[in-house]
Amino acid sequence: MILDLQTMFSGTVAADGTKTAQAITATAISTNVLDLKQSALPALTDEGIFGLDVWLIVTVIQAFNTLTSLTISLESSAAEALSAATVHLTSGAILLAQLTANRVVVQNQLPSQQTYLRYLGMRYTVAGTNPTQGSILAFLTQEPSRPAIYPSGFTVDS
């Protein structure tokens, strides 16, 4: 899968491939909020999403603790702080038991027929006690990983 650093909401990837995720210790928005219509003359009107297969991928990098659940939503707003945002996708409540390290918790195709406002970002809503650990890597891609599913008892010869 190709990661574009300009379409990452939470986390970074270094040149050597090392991933650093956004720590989620309370309800928060993503570290990066994408400006879909950067100032230009003439003003841009196409977000670059319409007609493309664009996927949202959210992976837990460090397992969470203490919270009851986490809800993840993709939102757009006229304001960079995502105030009065329109929700385009939501994960629903993801229980603590599912928030384990290296687990993909969201892999959804973006709705291309929707109207996205200028700023696009993620909101992480904590239910229960705020976690003291837990981190997320979230980004857009055109090439979601499609893991192969093998039958039970499958072995690989070396």
C-alpha positions, 0 to 999 in steps of 0.5 A: 500500500502506498502512503501519501504523507499529504493525506494522513490524518493521524500519525507520520511515516518516516523515510525509513518506514517507521510509523509514529501514530497520534496518541489518543488520550481524550476526545480529539480531532486528528493532528492533521486536517486536510484543506481540500480547497487551498487558496488559489486563483481561481478557487478550486471547486473539485475536492479530488474525491469525486469518481475515485476509489478513495479509502479511509484506513484507521489502524491502532498502533498502540493498544488502548487501555481504560476506555470503554469504547472509541468512536471514529468519524470522518468529518468536513467543516468550513472551519479548520477546527471541524466545528459544526462539522458534517459527518461523512463516515462513522465507525460506531462504538469500537469496544476496548477489546477490539482496540489492540495493537496493529489492528485495522479498525476502519477500512471504508471507501469514501462516499464520492457523491457527498459534498465535502466542505473545505476542511476534512479530518477525523474525530476520535470520541472516547466513551468511559475513562480517558485512556492513558495509552493508545494511538492511531494511524489514519490516512486516505489511500487508493489502494487498501490492503486486501488480506488473503484469507486462508483455510484453517491449518494453512502452513507455509513451507520455507 
